[in-house]
């Protein structure tokens, strides 16, 4: 109970949604607002005016009139459509840093971010766009043009020796609670006996938790030792998956975490399946906070 109360104090049951008013960001707002309805969360829609080095703007700035009108339209339309409480925000500064600072200041539980794919996202947020997700203090659901539809009914969880997949289990449990999700554990192909043994232990640990919690799941092993990302995406498509859930991979070159080709392939998949990205550094007892 004490841990639960601490986590309830740490987060504010908010979904943050950055927007540049593009069609794909509007889809992210729709996606996030509908998810907020299931979670009984509030939504905060953020537009950042890209002025690196600045944190303030003049209140009578003509550009603000149009921005405010667009944000208010989103607020009215999506509050009416989904019955959720929506607030809007305008900030000035470096887009990447500002988004993550707002997420921290709001104590947001989740961010939903729209992208046209790698090129589109980089065009929107600059050459270091992936750092928006990388530096986020909360998990980020990356969406493209695909709609929310009926929620996350089928979820693919990739499992390999390089991924800390066990750390996603609380999110898996929450999604199952909300959407009665089917979980598809997709295991990488290992030829090395020692690595295969370790991988089987990880799969066994996750399977045991799912069995105990009576969560329906399937385990499938990749057929080839290479190109695991493509196989994950193909498997997700074949099983009509609504979400791929990943832990972002750590990088050894610099302190903290760095995106690899794996993360990019998942986030910008051609099937446009939404991807929940969870940074190892922000993992905590979200499950208890979310279901409070």
Buried (B, 14 or more C-beta within 10 A) or exposed (E): EEEBEEBBEEBBBBBBBBBBBBEBBBBBBBBBBBBBBBBEBBBBBBBBBBBEEEEEBEEEEEEBEEBEEBBEEBBEBBBEEBEBEBEBBBBBBBBBBBBBBBBEEBBBBBBBBBBBBBEBBBBBBBEEBBBBBBBBBBBBBBBBEEEBEEBBBBBBBBBBBBBBBEEBBBBBBBBBBBBEBBBBBBBBBBEEEEEBEEBEEBBEEBBEBBEEEEBEBEBBBBEEEEEBBBBBBBBBBEBEBBBBBBBBBBBEEEEEBBBBEBBBBBBBBEEBBBBBBBBBBBBBBBBBBBEE
